[in-house]
Amino acid sequence: LYLALLQRAAQAGRPRRPSQTPFEYANTLGPTLPEEADALETLTGAFIEARYGRRDFPAKEESLLRRIWQRLRAALRRQAAKP
């Protein structure tokens, strides 16, 4: 889900620089999506836990993360549609 976020944000004109950590990127992207700051922080934290902590998420938590991703995707679409 986090990788999909990176792809969608890049399509919206907000790509991640190779030197940015996930949290640095979230801080950069956050002002673009102020209404979804908590969602962005949650998805980024989950990515860090999965990637570096090798954590598996139970189905209920995975479902929550998918809903968060859908909110972020919609917010990025709205942002990309702005002139």
N, CA, C and O of each residue as an XYZ file, in Angstrom:
332
protein
N       0.822     -1.193      0.000
C       0.000      0.000      0.000
C       0.866      1.257      0.000
O       0.555      2.239     -0.674
N       1.936      1.213      0.752
C       2.829      2.374      0.798
C       3.474      2.618     -0.565
O       3.615      3.763     -0.994
N       3.861      1.548     -1.237
C       4.474      1.697     -2.561
C       3.463      2.251     -3.562
O       3.826      3.008     -4.462
N       2.205      1.874     -3.405
C       1.155      2.442     -4.245
C       1.001      3.933     -3.948
O       0.759      4.729     -4.855
N       1.142      4.304     -2.684
C       1.104      5.720     -2.306
C       2.222      6.485     -3.007
O       1.993      7.567     -3.547
N       3.429      5.926     -2.999
C       4.549      6.596     -3.668
C       4.257      6.799     -5.148
O       4.521      7.867     -5.700
N       3.715      5.777     -5.779
C       3.414      5.858     -7.204
C       2.336      6.909     -7.474
O       2.479      7.728     -8.382
N       1.268      6.887     -6.694
C       0.183      7.847     -6.895
C       0.650      9.278     -6.616
O       0.276     10.202     -7.336
N       1.455      9.460     -5.587
C       1.972     10.799     -5.275
C       2.882     11.297     -6.393
O       2.835     12.475     -6.746
N       3.701     10.425     -6.948
C       4.568     10.822     -8.067
C       3.720     11.243     -9.259
O       4.040     12.223     -9.932
N       2.647     10.515     -9.525
C       1.749     10.867    -10.625
C       1.087     12.217    -10.388
O       0.750     12.927    -11.335
N       0.903     12.565     -9.120
C       0.299     13.846     -8.758
C       1.334     14.966     -8.694
O       1.019     16.091     -8.305
N       2.573     14.648     -9.079
C       3.614     15.672     -9.096
C       4.367     15.818     -7.791
O       5.049     16.822     -7.583
N       4.257     14.832     -6.898
C       4.931     14.865     -5.599
C       5.800     13.626     -5.404
O       5.540     12.834     -4.498
N       6.829     13.441     -6.240
C       7.658     12.239     -6.112
C       8.560     12.291     -4.878
O       8.881     13.359     -4.358
N       8.953     11.105     -4.434
C       9.889     10.992     -3.310
C      11.303     11.044     -3.873
O      11.620     10.367     -4.851
N      12.135     11.842     -3.252
C      13.551     11.876     -3.635
C      14.230     10.619     -3.102
O      13.881     10.163     -2.013
N      15.182     10.047     -3.825
C      15.855      8.834     -3.367
C      16.503      8.971     -1.990
O      16.630      7.985     -1.266
N      16.903     10.159     -1.634
C      17.579     10.356     -0.347
C      16.616     10.464      0.831
O      17.059     10.464      1.980
N      15.324     10.556      0.582
C      14.358     10.738      1.667
C      13.987      9.410      2.318
O      13.755      8.408      1.643
N      13.936      9.431      3.639
C      13.407      8.284      4.373
C      11.880      8.334      4.259
O      11.330      9.361      3.860
N      11.195      7.254      4.599
C       9.731      7.299      4.548
C       9.136      8.425      5.405
O       8.201      9.099      4.973
N       9.667      8.631      6.604
C       9.122      9.695      7.447
C       9.467     11.087      6.917
O       8.658     12.006      7.041
N      10.640     11.256      6.334
C      10.977     12.545      5.717
C      10.021     12.835      4.558
O       9.556     13.961      4.381
N       9.745     11.803      3.785
C       8.825     11.987      2.666
C       7.421     12.317      3.170
O       6.751     13.183      2.606
N       6.977     11.645      4.210
C       5.662     11.940      4.783
C       5.597     13.396      5.240
O       4.574     14.056      5.059
N       6.676     13.896      5.827
C       6.713     15.299      6.254
C       6.669     16.251      5.067
O       6.124     17.350      5.169
N       7.242     15.831      3.942
C       7.206     16.646      2.727
C       5.821     16.611      2.089
O       5.318     17.633      1.623
N       5.214     15.434      2.073
C       3.909     15.255      1.439
C       2.774     15.774      2.318
O       1.734     16.189      1.807
N       2.964     15.754      3.615
C       1.922     16.154      4.559
C       1.264     17.489      4.285
O       0.036     17.560      4.301
N       2.015     18.557      4.032
C       1.381     19.845      3.768
C       0.492     19.846      2.516
O      -0.411     20.674      2.390
N       0.753     18.922      1.606
C      -0.075     18.796      0.411
C      -1.430     18.186      0.756
O      -2.428     18.461      0.089
N      -1.464     17.356      1.800
C      -2.674     16.643      2.207
C      -2.971     16.887      3.683
O      -3.041     15.932      4.458
N      -3.146     18.134      4.085
C      -3.285     18.412      5.517
C      -4.459     17.696      6.177
O      -4.387     17.342      7.354
N      -5.536     17.480      5.428
C      -6.703     16.810      6.001
C      -6.463     15.316      6.217
O      -7.241     14.656      6.906
N      -5.398     14.787      5.634
C      -5.083     13.363      5.749
C      -3.737     13.120      6.442
O      -3.118     12.075      6.242
N      -3.292     14.066      7.241
C      -1.992     13.941      7.907
C      -1.915     12.695      8.790
O      -0.901     11.996      8.792
N      -2.978     12.417      9.535
C      -2.979     11.232     10.399
C      -2.934      9.953      9.576
O      -2.232      9.005      9.928
N      -3.685      9.927      8.480
C      -3.709      8.748      7.604
C      -2.326      8.509      6.999
O      -1.862      7.372      6.920
N      -1.681      9.577      6.579
C      -0.343      9.469      6.000
C       0.654      8.944      7.025
O       1.490      8.097      6.709
N       0.567      9.441      8.237
C       1.459      8.978      9.306
C       1.213      7.497      9.633
O       2.157      6.736      9.850
N      -0.048      7.105      9.665
C      -0.391      5.709      9.966
C       0.130      4.766      8.895
O       0.731      3.740      9.214
N      -0.093      5.100      7.625
C       0.361      4.230      6.546
C       1.886      4.175      6.484
O       2.457      3.114      6.230
N       2.537      5.287      6.710
C       4.002      5.308      6.719
C       4.538      4.456      7.869
O       5.477      3.682      7.681
N       3.955      4.594      9.044
C       4.382      3.792     10.188
C       4.190      2.302      9.947
O       5.032      1.490     10.329
N       3.077      1.949      9.311
C       2.821      0.539      9.010
C       3.858      0.012      8.022
O       4.317     -1.123      8.145
N       4.224      0.832      7.046
C       5.258      0.421      6.095
C       6.574      0.162      6.817
O       7.230     -0.849      6.566
N       6.961      1.057      7.701
C       8.210      0.901      8.453
C       8.169     -0.400      9.266
O       9.139     -1.158      9.280
N       7.055     -0.650      9.932
C       6.932     -1.876     10.731
C       7.012     -3.123      9.857
O       7.668     -4.098     10.222
N       6.348     -3.092      8.710
C       6.348     -4.263      7.820
C       7.707     -4.467      7.167
O       8.200     -5.591      7.071
N       8.301     -3.381      6.723
C       9.556     -3.480      5.969
C      10.745     -3.795      6.855
O      11.528     -4.696      6.553
N      10.882     -3.067      7.932
C      12.071     -3.202      8.766
C      11.846     -4.092      9.988
O      12.793     -4.682     10.507
N      10.610     -4.191     10.445
C      10.306     -5.052     11.577
C       9.766     -6.401     11.144
O       9.546     -7.296     11.960
N       9.556     -6.527      9.838
C       9.016     -7.769      9.260
C       7.732     -8.201      9.958
O       7.494     -9.383     10.206
N       6.924     -7.207     10.259
C       5.672     -7.467     10.961
C       4.578     -7.862      9.978
O       4.439     -7.256      8.915
N       3.819     -8.860     10.331
C       2.625     -9.236      9.591
C       1.437     -8.583     10.278
O       1.385     -8.507     11.506
N       0.498     -8.120      9.496
C      -0.671     -7.455     10.049
C      -1.869     -8.392     10.019
O      -2.115     -9.049      9.007
N      -2.622     -8.461     11.125
C      -3.836     -9.270     11.118
C      -4.843     -8.691     10.116
O      -4.757     -7.520      9.744
N      -5.780     -9.511      9.692
C      -6.739     -9.117      8.653
C      -7.485     -7.832      9.008
O      -7.700     -6.986      8.140
N      -7.878     -7.678     10.255
C      -8.631     -6.488     10.665
C      -7.782     -5.224     10.485
O      -8.275     -4.208      9.994
N      -6.529     -5.290     10.876
C      -5.636     -4.136     10.742
C      -5.310     -3.875      9.269
O      -5.223     -2.725      8.841
N      -5.135     -4.937      8.510
C      -4.884     -4.778      7.077
C      -6.068     -4.101      6.394
O      -5.886     -3.264      5.509
N      -7.270     -4.462      6.805
C      -8.467     -3.831      6.252
C      -8.485     -2.330      6.565
O      -8.837     -1.519      5.708
N      -8.109     -1.969      7.778
C      -8.031     -0.560      8.160
C      -6.999      0.161      7.291
O      -7.257      1.267      6.815
N      -5.848     -0.450      7.085
C      -4.802      0.175      6.270
C      -5.263      0.350      4.827
O      -4.910      1.337      4.183
N      -6.035     -0.582      4.320
C      -6.572     -0.448      2.953
C      -7.551      0.729      2.862
O      -7.549      1.468      1.877
N      -8.374      0.895      3.880
C      -9.293      2.042      3.889
C      -8.515      3.359      3.964
O      -8.881      4.342      3.321
N      -7.446      3.367      4.752
C      -6.596      4.559      4.839
C      -5.977      4.853      3.482
O      -5.944      6.006      3.052
N      -5.489      3.827      2.807
C      -4.911      4.005      1.479
C      -5.955      4.586      0.521
O      -5.631      5.470     -0.273
N      -7.174      4.115      0.580
C      -8.220      4.624     -0.303
C      -8.476      6.109     -0.054
O      -8.691      6.872     -0.996
N      -8.454      6.514      1.206
C      -8.612      7.941      1.528
C      -7.461      8.758      0.963
O      -7.674      9.821      0.380
N      -6.241      8.258      1.136
C      -5.074      8.978      0.622
C      -5.099      9.043     -0.901
O      -4.775     10.077     -1.486
N      -5.479      7.956     -1.537
C      -5.559      7.931     -3.000
C      -6.561      8.975     -3.493
O      -6.282      9.706     -4.443
N      -7.718      9.043     -2.852
C      -8.725     10.035     -3.241
C      -8.209     11.454     -3.023
O      -8.437     12.330     -3.857
N      -7.519     11.686     -1.917
C      -6.972     13.020     -1.641
C      -5.922     13.402     -2.683
O      -5.868     14.554     -3.113
N      -5.096     12.453     -3.087
C      -4.085     12.734     -4.111
C      -4.739     13.007     -5.464
O      -4.258     13.846     -6.225
N      -5.819     12.314     -5.763
C      -6.545     12.585     -7.009
C      -7.101     14.014     -7.009
O      -6.991     14.740     -7.997
N      -7.695     14.395     -5.883
C      -8.215     15.750     -5.775
C      -7.093     16.764     -5.935
O      -7.262     17.782     -6.607
N      -5.953     16.492     -5.322
C      -4.804     17.395     -5.399
C      -4.305     17.504     -6.828
O      -3.983     18.601     -7.285
N      -4.236     16.393     -7.541
C      -3.760     16.403     -8.925
C      -4.723     17.135     -9.844
O      -4.311     17.690    -10.863
N      -5.994     17.140     -9.494
C      -7.007     17.794    -10.343
C      -7.023     19.310    -10.172
O      -7.594     20.019    -11.001
N      -6.409     19.810     -9.113
C      -6.365     21.253     -8.897
C      -5.486     21.916     -9.942
O      -4.436     21.388    -10.309
N      -5.923     23.087    -10.424
C      -5.101     23.794    -11.444
C      -3.819     24.347    -10.885
O      -3.039     24.957    -11.616
